[in-house]
Amino acid sequence: MEHKDTFTYGQYRSWPDGKRWELIEGVAWAMSAPTTRHQKTIGSLHLLFASYLKGKPCEVFIAPYDVLLYEADEPPEQVRNVVQPDLMVFCDKTKIKEKFAWGAPELAVEILSPSTTKKDLNDKFRLFEKHGVREYWVVDPNAKTIMIFRRSDAGVFDDGTLWEHDLGIDSIASKVVEGFSLRPAEVFEDLD
């Protein structure tokens, strides 16, 4: 559900607990409860990333965790872009604060659902691109696909690479999380 009024992080913080929201250009977007397929998919991805990153400089987080995407010199209370990617990897630990992350993760992952597809592929895509996310993974648990967009030297995402589970691809490697790769079967095997 989208609301047309605009808000800031300062207002957002005062809202009652119990419902999750994101702010995109100040517009509040209610987040629905995830499905079982969504939970299984994000659980598999988190396990793979967390196992690989243990003892390494980068750190993985899962939603709900607020990421404040700020404009230059904008104080936290005035930030109009607050998102909760399903999974995010931060390699710059100075961005990690007690209650939120201050700035874009190096890698963001969104798990598609019918109610979030448009927002994830349009609004969040543009927002992540603008704020410097280096790699954006869009995972569709129903189609069993992973689409990876990578930031070019020009500062924009490329056209993306689609990885389909049924094509028997051995592994998918991240170019941001050095040395990390996964097999699509590891992500989707529990969905049948």
Secondary structure, 3 states (H helix, E strand, C coil): CEEEEECCHHHHHCCCCCCCEEEECCEEEECCCCCHHHHHHHHHHHHHHHHHHCCCCCEEEECCCEEECCCCCCCHHHCCCEECCCEEEECCHHHECCCEEECCCCEEEEECCCCCHHHHHHHHHHHHHHCCCCEEEEEECCCCEEEEEEECCCCCECCCEEEEHHHCCCCEECCCCCCCEECHHHHHHHHC
